[in-house]
Amino acid sequence: MPQLPSGRHVGLHFWKLHAILEKPFEILNQGAILRIEHPDHVLQYGTVVFFRPASQAGEGYREEYSELGNTPEEPIEPYDSGFNLVTIQDELPHWSAADRDAFIDWLQASNARAYVQGQFEYVQSIRRQLPECGPFWSRVTALWWEAGVHPFQEEEAEPNRQVRERSN
């Protein structure tokens, strides 16, 4: 977990992605999993985490996220910043240049990139199981995705089809 020049501690977690992966055969979760076809597709699930002093007595949060971080002297606890790795782009212009540069450097470091890549690979390991495991309907919809005829794929293509139809 790096500490920015301003003193703010930041981190990254994929708890929303993990909640989806815990129930991969639920139809909406399966749709989310099937849409993750590239490492960049997991960025929307990467929650930027801020830290605050621990609200209760005890150990708090003391784990290091990376070699670019440091372990804080006081117990702290993580909380959801309200941003993910996509939406944080809109927030960064409001940060000091030093904080923004330090945050970007941390995200571009090999260990942060490896963490994101690891999340993608984990999704892919679950994704490969969808056509083979789970309830019948779940297996069928996963096979539809592989064939390119899943209803979610049609919804995503629909705006383009409407534009083509109007231009004819």
C-alpha positions as CSV (number, residue, x, y, z in Angstrom):
1,M,0.0,0.0,0.0
2,P,1.7,3.2,-1.1
3,Q,1.6,6.4,0.8
4,L,1.2,9.4,-1.5
5,P,3.3,12.6,-0.9
6,S,0.2,14.1,0.8
7,G,0.2,11.3,3.4
8,R,-2.8,9.5,2.0
9,H,-2.5,5.8,1.9
10,V,-4.1,4.1,-1.2
11,G,-4.5,0.6,-2.3
12,L,-6.3,-1.6,-4.8
13,H,-8.8,-4.4,-4.3
14,F,-11.0,-6.5,-6.4
15,W,-13.7,-7.4,-3.8
16,K,-16.5,-6.6,-6.2
17,L,-15.0,-9.0,-8.8
18,H,-14.5,-11.7,-6.2
19,A,-18.2,-11.4,-5.1
20,I,-19.2,-12.1,-8.8
21,L,-16.7,-15.0,-9.0
22,E,-18.1,-16.6,-5.8
23,K,-21.4,-17.2,-7.7
24,P,-20.4,-17.6,-11.3
25,F,-23.5,-19.4,-12.4
26,E,-25.9,-16.6,-11.5
27,I,-27.0,-15.2,-14.9
28,L,-25.8,-11.6,-14.3
29,N,-22.6,-12.7,-12.8
30,Q,-22.0,-15.1,-15.7
31,G,-22.6,-12.2,-18.1
32,A,-20.0,-10.1,-16.3
33,I,-17.5,-13.0,-16.3
34,L,-18.0,-13.7,-20.0
35,R,-17.5,-10.0,-20.9
36,I,-14.0,-10.1,-19.4
37,E,-12.0,-11.0,-22.4
38,H,-8.9,-8.8,-21.9
39,P,-6.9,-7.7,-18.9
40,D,-8.2,-4.1,-19.4
41,H,-11.7,-5.5,-18.8
42,V,-11.0,-6.1,-15.1
43,L,-10.1,-2.5,-14.5
44,Q,-13.7,-1.5,-13.9
45,Y,-13.7,-4.0,-10.9
46,G,-10.5,-2.7,-9.4
47,T,-11.6,-0.6,-6.5
48,V,-9.3,2.2,-5.4
49,V,-9.1,1.9,-1.7
50,F,-8.4,4.8,0.7
51,F,-7.4,4.3,4.3
52,R,-8.4,6.0,7.5
53,P,-7.4,5.6,11.2
54,A,-8.9,2.4,12.6
55,S,-12.3,3.1,14.1
56,Q,-11.9,0.4,16.7
57,A,-9.2,-0.7,19.1
58,G,-7.1,-3.5,17.7
59,E,-4.6,-4.3,15.1
60,G,-6.2,-2.4,12.2
61,Y,-4.8,-2.9,8.8
62,R,-1.1,-3.2,8.6
63,E,-0.3,-5.2,5.5
64,E,2.0,-3.8,2.8
65,Y,0.5,-3.9,-0.7
66,S,3.7,-3.4,-2.5
67,E,7.4,-2.7,-2.2
68,L,6.5,0.9,-3.2
69,G,4.4,1.2,0.0
70,N,5.2,1.3,3.6
71,T,3.6,-0.1,6.7
72,P,1.9,2.8,8.6
73,E,2.8,3.4,12.2
74,E,-0.8,3.8,13.3
75,P,-3.5,1.2,12.7
76,I,-5.6,2.0,9.7
77,E,-8.5,0.5,7.9
78,P,-9.4,0.4,4.2
79,Y,-12.6,1.9,2.8
80,D,-14.0,2.1,-0.7
81,S,-13.0,5.4,-2.3
82,G,-16.0,5.3,-4.6
83,F,-13.7,5.0,-7.6
84,N,-12.5,2.1,-9.7
85,L,-9.5,2.0,-12.0
86,V,-11.6,3.5,-14.8
87,T,-13.5,6.2,-12.9
88,I,-10.4,7.4,-11.0
89,Q,-9.3,9.1,-14.2
90,D,-11.9,11.7,-13.6
91,E,-10.7,12.3,-10.1
92,L,-7.0,12.5,-10.7
93,P,-7.0,16.1,-12.1
94,H,-8.2,17.2,-8.7
95,W,-5.2,15.7,-6.9
96,S,-1.9,17.5,-6.5
97,A,0.6,16.8,-9.2
98,A,2.9,14.9,-6.8
99,D,0.0,12.6,-5.6
100,R,-1.2,12.0,-9.1
101,D,2.3,11.1,-10.3
102,A,3.0,8.9,-7.4
103,F,-0.3,7.1,-7.8
104,I,0.2,6.6,-11.5
105,D,3.8,5.4,-10.9
106,W,2.4,2.8,-8.4
107,L,-0.2,1.6,-10.8
108,Q,2.4,1.2,-13.6
109,A,4.8,-0.7,-11.3
110,S,5.3,-4.3,-12.2
111,N,3.8,-5.6,-9.0
112,A,0.5,-3.6,-9.5
113,R,0.3,-4.7,-13.1
114,A,1.0,-8.3,-12.1
115,Y,-1.9,-8.0,-9.5
116,V,-4.3,-6.9,-12.2
117,Q,-3.0,-9.6,-14.6
118,G,-3.5,-12.2,-11.8
119,Q,-7.1,-11.1,-11.4
120,F,-7.7,-11.5,-15.1
121,E,-6.1,-14.9,-15.1
122,Y,-8.3,-15.9,-12.2
123,V,-11.4,-14.8,-14.1
124,Q,-10.3,-16.8,-17.1
125,S,-9.9,-19.9,-15.0
126,I,-13.5,-19.5,-13.9
127,R,-14.6,-18.6,-17.4
128,R,-13.1,-21.8,-18.8
129,Q,-15.2,-23.8,-16.4
130,L,-18.6,-22.2,-17.3
131,P,-19.4,-24.4,-20.4
132,E,-18.4,-27.6,-18.4
133,C,-19.8,-27.0,-14.9
134,G,-22.9,-25.7,-13.2
135,P,-26.5,-26.0,-14.1
136,F,-27.6,-26.9,-17.6
137,W,-28.8,-23.4,-18.5
138,S,-25.5,-21.9,-17.4
139,R,-23.6,-24.3,-19.6
140,V,-25.8,-23.5,-22.6
141,T,-25.4,-19.7,-22.2
142,A,-21.6,-20.1,-21.9
143,L,-21.6,-22.1,-25.1
144,W,-23.8,-19.4,-26.7
145,W,-21.1,-16.8,-25.8
146,E,-18.4,-19.0,-27.4
147,A,-20.5,-19.2,-30.5
148,G,-21.1,-15.4,-30.6
149,V,-24.9,-15.6,-30.2
150,H,-25.4,-14.9,-26.5
151,P,-28.2,-12.4,-25.8
152,F,-25.7,-10.1,-24.0
153,Q,-23.6,-10.0,-27.2
154,E,-26.7,-9.1,-29.2
155,E,-27.5,-6.2,-26.8
156,E,-24.0,-4.8,-27.2
157,A,-24.2,-5.1,-31.0
158,E,-27.8,-3.6,-31.2
159,P,-26.8,0.1,-31.2
160,N,-24.5,-0.5,-34.2
161,R,-27.2,-2.5,-36.0
162,Q,-29.7,0.4,-35.5
163,V,-27.2,2.9,-36.9
164,R,-26.6,0.7,-40.0
165,E,-30.4,0.3,-40.5
166,R,-31.0,4.1,-40.3
167,S,-28.2,4.8,-42.8
168,N,-29.7,2.4,-45.4
